[in-house]
């Protein structure tokens, strides 16, 4: 699983464990998992998704890859990085014999897309054409206690005048 330290991934991991699944996560820094209750129940691969060897270690022997990451940055060439990461994941998942990729992207209506939505669509297209059966889920804003969107709205209600 990519994105295990994020809002959706951090809630999906315990659900998979409850159902008896073996879960492996890839994280840049294993210390980001120090405070999660399921830390010792998962296999942790420390590495960056731009590192082909780390991705290969993460998908080796796995049946399903949950791809739950995307850039929140608006600076730099995040589209290029997301394209590179998705291409690496697609190639390594296919090489490892992964049976399914589950990708959580964003809604993308017809017409011009923002840079972020365009990049999420492109990532979905890369994964869908990987040769590994892939499902691309499209979500609008995911809001729940602890999510970035929820916390921004909560903060605004506290600081904006009535």
For each residue, the residues with C-beta under 8 A, 3 or more apart:
1: 4 9 12 13 23 24 25 26 65 66 68
2: 9 25 26 49 58 65 66 67 68 69 89
3: 6 8 9 66 67 68 69 104
4: 1 9 10 13 25 26 27 33 42 68
5: 9 10 27 32 33
6: 3 9 10 68 69
7: 10 11 142 144 146 147 148
8: 3 11 12 68 104 142
9: 1 2 3 4 5 6 12 13 25 66 68
10: 4 5 6 7 13 36
11: 7 8 14 15
12: 1 8 9 15 16 66 68
13: 1 4 9 10 16 17 23 25 36 38 42
14: 11 17 18 37 38
15: 11 12 18 19
16: 12 13 19 21 23
17: 13 14 20 21 23 38 41 42
18: 14 15
19: 15 16
20: 17
21: 16 17
22: 43
23: 1 13 16 17 41 42 43
24: 1 42 43 44 45 58 62
25: 1 2 4 9 13 33 42 43 44 45 58
26: 1 2 4 44 45 46 47 49 54 55 57 58
27: 4 5 30 32 33 44 45 46
28: 32 46 47 48
29: 32 46
30: 27 33 34 44 46
31: 34
32: 5 27 28 29
33: 4 5 25 27 30 36 39 42 44
34: 30 31 39
35:
36: 10 13 33 39
37: 14
38: 13 14 17 41 42
39: 33 34 36 42 44
40:
41: 17 23 38
42: 4 13 17 23 24 25 33 38 39
43: 22 23 24 25
44: 24 25 26 27 30 33 39
45: 24 25 26 27 54 57 58
46: 26 27 28 29 30 54
47: 26 28 51 53 54 55 57 58
48: 28 51 54
49: 2 26 54 55 69 85 88 89
50: 81 84 85 88
51: 47 48 54 55
52: 55 56 88 92
53: 47 56 57
54: 26 45 46 47 48 49 51 57 58
55: 26 47 49 51 52 58 59 88 89 92
56: 52 53 59 60 92 95 96
57: 26 45 47 53 54 60
58: 2 24 25 26 45 47 54 55 62 92
59: 55 56 62 65 89 92 93 96 98
60: 56 57 96
61: 96
62: 24 58 59 65 96 98
63: 98 99 100
64: 98 99 100 101 102
65: 1 2 59 62 89 93 98 100 101 102 132
66: 1 2 3 9 12 102 104
67: 2 3 86 89 101 102 103 104 123 127
68: 1 2 3 4 6 8 9 12 104
69: 2 3 6 49 85
70: 82 105 106 116 119 120 123
71: 78 81 82 116 119
72: 148
73: 76 78
74: 78 115 116
75: 78
76: 73 81
77: 80 81
78: 71 73 74 75 81 82 115 119
79: 82 83 115 118 119 122
80: 77 83 84
81: 50 71 76 77 78 84 85
82: 70 71 78 79 85 86 119 120 122 123
83: 79 80 86 87 119 122 123 126
84: 50 80 81 87 88
85: 49 50 69 81 82 88 89 123
86: 67 82 83 89 90 122 123 126 127
87: 83 84 90 91 126
88: 49 50 52 55 84 85 91 92
89: 2 49 55 59 65 67 85 86 92 93 101 127 130
90: 86 87 93 94 101 126 127 129 130 131 132
91: 87 88 94 95 130
92: 52 55 56 58 59 88 89 95 96
93: 59 65 89 90 96 98 101 130 132
94: 90 91 97 98 130 131 132
95: 56 91 92
96: 56 59 60 61 62 92 93
97: 94
98: 59 62 63 64 65 93 94 101 132
99: 63 64 132 133
100: 63 64 65 132 133 134 135
101: 64 65 67 89 90 93 98 127 130 132 133 134 135
102: 64 65 66 67 134 135 137
103: 67 123 124 127 128 134 135 136 137
104: 3 8 66 67 68 137 139
105: 70 108 120 121 123 124 136 137 138 139
106: 70 116 117 120 121 138 139 140
107: 117 138 139 140
108: 105 113 117 118 120 121 138
109: 113
110:
111:
112:
113: 108 109 117 118 121
114: 117 118
115: 74 78 79 118 119
116: 70 71 74 106 119 120
117: 106 107 108 113 114 120 121
118: 79 108 113 114 115 121 122
119: 70 71 78 79 82 83 115 116 122 123
120: 70 82 105 106 108 116 117 123 124
121: 105 106 108 113 117 118 124 125
122: 79 82 83 86 118 119 125 126
123: 67 70 82 83 85 86 103 105 119 120 126 127
124: 103 105 120 121 127 128 136 138
125: 121 122 128 129
126: 83 86 87 90 122 123 129 130
127: 67 86 89 90 101 103 123 124 130 132 134 136
128: 103 124 125 134 136
129: 90 125 126
130: 89 90 91 93 94 101 126 127 134
131: 90 94
132: 65 90 93 94 98 99 100 101 127
133: 99 100 101
134: 100 101 102 103 127 128 130
135: 100 101 102 103
136: 103 105 124 127 128
137: 102 103 104 105
138: 105 106 107 108 124
139: 104 105 106 107 142
140: 106 107
141: 149
142: 7 8 139 147 149
143: 147 149 150 153
144: 7 147 150
145: 150
146: 7 150 151
147: 7 142 143 144 150 151
148: 7 72 151 152
149: 141 142 143 152 153
150: 143 144 145 146 147 153 154
151: 146 147 148 154 155
152: 148 149 155 156
153: 143 149 150 156 157
154: 150 151 157 158
155: 151 152 158 159
156: 152 153 159 160
157: 153 154 160
158: 154 155
159: 155 156
160: 156 157
161:
162:
